Amino acid sequence: MEHHSAAISSDAKEICLGFVVGVAAGLILAVIMSEVRLFHTIVYPLLIATQATPIIAIAPPLVIIMGFGITPKLTIVGLIVSSR
């Protein structure tokens, strides 16, 4: 049972950290996009593309690029949170 609680604790930490990173990234992007029209023109289509693509399709390339650590998990949670 200790193994399960350690895994749940680890997952909860990753979810919370990903949430904080996603909210911060979303807020920063929103402010910059509202102030800098060129940035909005460049970044907005990429944001729409990440929303049109299912997370299940984005996850494997992220794991290949970033490895099996916490980074791809945080990126996935951040993408989900920052775009909502």
Number of C-alpha atoms within 10 A of each C-alpha: 5 7 8 9 10 11 11 12 12 11 14 12 12 17 17 13 16 25 21 17 19 23 20 15 16 18 13 12 17 13 10 14 17 10 11 10 11 11 13 15 11 11 13 13 11 11 13 11 10 14 14 9 10 10 14 9 9 14 14 13 12 16 17 10 9 14 12 11 9 13 14 21 20 20 19 20 21 22 23 17 18 21 14 9
